[in-house]
Amino acid sequence: MIFYLIAIDLKIGRFESEYVGKMQFYLSVLNDTVRIEGEAPSIGIILCKLKDRTTAEYALNDSEKPIGVAT
């Protein structure tokens, strides 16, 4: 059985590219302090009221951590 830690960041407005950097920080903390050996890397989900698909794609383009953006 594989366990995942999931960080969810709820935003009340439009997606901003800076949110990806914050989520990368949150996932690094989870992976270093909470995740147990053998567990899968943590997953990040950013939920926004609005998002521009192109902005989200460029913001996530170089991210090595599993992060998704949804409305």
C-alpha atoms as a printed R data frame, in Angstrom:
   type eleno elety resid chain resno       x      y       z
1  ATOM     1    CA   MET     A     1   0.000  0.000   0.000
2  ATOM     2    CA   ILE     A     2   1.364  3.427  -0.951
3  ATOM     3    CA   PHE     A     3   0.593  6.474   1.189
4  ATOM     4    CA   TYR     A     4   0.625 10.069  -0.048
5  ATOM     5    CA   LEU     A     5   0.717 13.333   1.857
6  ATOM     6    CA   ILE     A     6  -1.346 15.966   0.080
7  ATOM     7    CA   ALA     A     7  -1.023 19.716   0.644
8  ATOM     8    CA   ILE     A     8  -4.046 21.735  -0.486
9  ATOM     9    CA   ASP     A     9  -3.799 25.509  -0.783
10 ATOM    10    CA   LEU     A    10  -7.165 27.276  -1.193
11 ATOM    11    CA   LYS     A    11  -7.067 30.705  -2.851
12 ATOM    12    CA   ILE     A    12 -10.070 33.020  -3.108
13 ATOM    13    CA   GLY     A    13  -8.907 34.853  -6.231
14 ATOM    14    CA   ARG     A    14  -7.096 34.342  -9.512
15 ATOM    15    CA   PHE     A    15  -4.095 32.007  -9.763
16 ATOM    16    CA   GLU     A    16  -0.753 33.793  -9.380
17 ATOM    17    CA   SER     A    17   2.533 32.213 -10.454
18 ATOM    18    CA   GLU     A    18   4.002 32.904  -6.995
19 ATOM    19    CA   TYR     A    19   1.688 30.257  -5.541
20 ATOM    20    CA   VAL     A    20   3.829 27.523  -7.115
21 ATOM    21    CA   GLY     A    21   6.904 28.650  -5.155
22 ATOM    22    CA   LYS     A    22   4.927 28.610  -1.920
23 ATOM    23    CA   MET     A    23   3.605 25.127  -2.680
24 ATOM    24    CA   GLN     A    24   7.138 23.897  -3.443
25 ATOM    25    CA   PHE     A    25   8.139 25.159   0.004
26 ATOM    26    CA   TYR     A    26   5.195 23.389   1.667
27 ATOM    27    CA   LEU     A    27   6.017 20.119  -0.104
28 ATOM    28    CA   SER     A    28   9.692 20.340   0.850
29 ATOM    29    CA   VAL     A    29   8.721 20.749   4.506
30 ATOM    30    CA   LEU     A    30   6.277 17.821   4.337
31 ATOM    31    CA   ASN     A    31   8.821 15.585   2.605
32 ATOM    32    CA   ASP     A    32  11.603 16.437   5.075
33 ATOM    33    CA   THR     A    33   9.671 16.469   8.347
34 ATOM    34    CA   VAL     A    34   6.503 14.369   8.027
35 ATOM    35    CA   ARG     A    35   6.962 11.816   5.230
36 ATOM    36    CA   ILE     A    36   8.135  8.391   6.363
37 ATOM    37    CA   GLU     A    37  10.757  6.384   4.477
38 ATOM    38    CA   GLY     A    38   9.065  4.373   1.742
39 ATOM    39    CA   GLU     A    39   6.122  6.745   1.290
40 ATOM    40    CA   ALA     A    40   5.609  8.435  -2.055
41 ATOM    41    CA   PRO     A    41   6.601 12.109  -2.404
42 ATOM    42    CA   SER     A    42   4.007 14.627  -1.253
43 ATOM    43    CA   ILE     A    43   1.525 16.061  -3.757
44 ATOM    44    CA   GLY     A    44   0.418 19.684  -3.931
45 ATOM    45    CA   ILE     A    45  -2.939 20.995  -5.122
46 ATOM    46    CA   ILE     A    46  -3.622 24.708  -5.569
47 ATOM    47    CA   LEU     A    47  -7.345 25.521  -5.803
48 ATOM    48    CA   CYS     A    48  -8.210 28.988  -7.130
49 ATOM    49    CA   LYS     A    49 -11.388 30.799  -8.046
50 ATOM    50    CA   LEU     A    50  -9.969 31.597 -11.500
51 ATOM    51    CA   LYS     A    51  -6.913 30.546 -13.490
52 ATOM    52    CA   ASP     A    52  -5.348 31.335 -16.806
53 ATOM    53    CA   ARG     A    53  -4.249 28.013 -18.298
54 ATOM    54    CA   THR     A    54  -1.178 29.482 -19.995
55 ATOM    55    CA   THR     A    55   0.036 31.183 -16.815
56 ATOM    56    CA   ALA     A    56  -0.427 27.982 -14.822
57 ATOM    57    CA   GLU     A    57   1.434 25.902 -17.416
58 ATOM    58    CA   TYR     A    58   4.406 28.286 -17.484
59 ATOM    59    CA   ALA     A    59   4.478 28.512 -13.684
60 ATOM    60    CA   LEU     A    60   4.557 24.708 -13.369
61 ATOM    61    CA   ASN     A    61   6.857 24.108 -16.348
62 ATOM    62    CA   ASP     A    62  10.132 23.728 -14.373
63 ATOM    63    CA   SER     A    63   8.629 22.375 -11.174
64 ATOM    64    CA   GLU     A    64  10.038 18.982 -10.222
65 ATOM    65    CA   LYS     A    65   7.468 18.442  -7.502
66 ATOM    66    CA   PRO     A    66   3.987 17.031  -8.288
67 ATOM    67    CA   ILE     A    67   1.756 20.124  -8.203
68 ATOM    68    CA   GLY     A    68  -1.632 20.686  -9.825
69 ATOM    69    CA   VAL     A    69  -3.729 23.822 -10.262
70 ATOM    70    CA   ALA     A    70  -7.514 23.674 -10.493
71 ATOM    71    CA   THR     A    71 -10.520 25.976 -10.257
